[in-house]
């Protein structure tokens, strides 16, 4: 009898490579999320500086922060959480619908 372990190890190696790629993508997405949040916060602070000299409420700052977090950071956060879930389950893969 011939024991062919090469065929058994190939799928395991491919899954390991997929998990490594998924881990790298998750780490990149986490860093991108932190950068996006920091940029939105800095833009909101920069927009509020002119209003600090007056007694006005900085509406532009509030809008920048709300829109930036709602339409940029939150979807990125949800994608990052989805990647973390896939990574913790050890599923690998690349598409959100898989």
C-alpha positions in Angstrom: 0.0 0.0 0.0 1.2 3.4 -0.9 0.6 6.2 1.6 0.1 9.4 -0.3 0.3 12.2 2.2 1.0 14.9 -0.4 -2.6 15.1 -1.3 -3.7 15.4 2.3 -1.3 18.2 3.2 -2.0 20.4 0.1 -5.5 21.5 1.3 -4.2 22.2 4.8 -1.4 24.3 3.4 -3.8 26.2 1.2 -6.1 26.8 4.2 -3.1 28.1 6.2 -2.1 30.4 3.4 -5.7 31.7 3.1 -5.8 32.3 6.9 -2.5 34.2 6.7 -3.9 36.3 3.9 -7.1 36.9 5.8 -5.1 37.8 8.9 -3.0 40.3 6.9 -6.2 41.8 5.4 -7.8 42.1 8.9 -4.7 43.8 10.3 -4.7 46.3 7.4 -8.4 47.0 7.7 -7.9 47.6 11.5 -5.1 50.1 10.8 -7.1 51.8 8.1 -10.1 52.1 10.5 -7.9 53.8 13.1 -6.5 56.2 10.4 -10.0 57.0 9.1 -11.3 57.7 12.6 -8.3 59.9 13.3 -8.7 61.9 10.1 -12.4 62.4 10.6 -11.8 63.6 14.1 -9.0 66.0 13.0 -11.2 67.4 10.2 -14.0 68.0 12.7 -11.6 69.8 15.1 -10.2 71.9 12.2 -13.7 72.8 11.2 -14.6 73.9 14.7 -11.6 76.2 15.2 -13.2 79.2 13.6 -16.3 78.8 15.7 -14.3 78.7 18.9 -13.6 82.5 18.7 -17.3 83.2 18.5 -20.2 82.0 20.7 -21.6 80.0 17.8 -22.0 76.2 17.9 -19.7 74.6 15.4 -22.3 73.1 13.0 -19.7 72.3 10.3 -17.7 70.3 12.8 -20.8 68.3 13.9 -21.7 67.6 10.3 -18.2 66.5 9.3 -18.0 64.2 12.3 -21.4 62.7 11.9 -21.2 62.2 8.1 -17.6 60.9 8.3 -18.4 58.4 11.1 -21.7 57.3 9.6 -20.8 56.9 6.0 -17.0 56.0 6.2 -16.0 54.7 9.6 -19.0 52.6 10.4 -19.0 50.6 7.2 -15.3 50.1 7.6 -15.8 49.0 11.1 -18.5 46.5 10.1 -16.2 45.0 7.4 -13.4 44.8 10.0 -15.7 42.9 12.4 -16.7 40.6 9.6 -13.1 39.8 8.8 -12.4 39.2 12.5 -15.3 36.8 12.7 -14.1 34.9 9.6 -10.6 34.8 11.1 -11.7 33.5 14.4 -13.9 30.8 12.8 -10.9 29.8 10.6 -13.0 29.9 7.5 -10.7 31.8 5.3 -12.0 33.0 1.9 -12.2 36.4 0.4 -15.7 37.5 -0.4 -18.2 38.9 2.1 -21.0 36.8 0.6 -19.2 33.5 0.9 
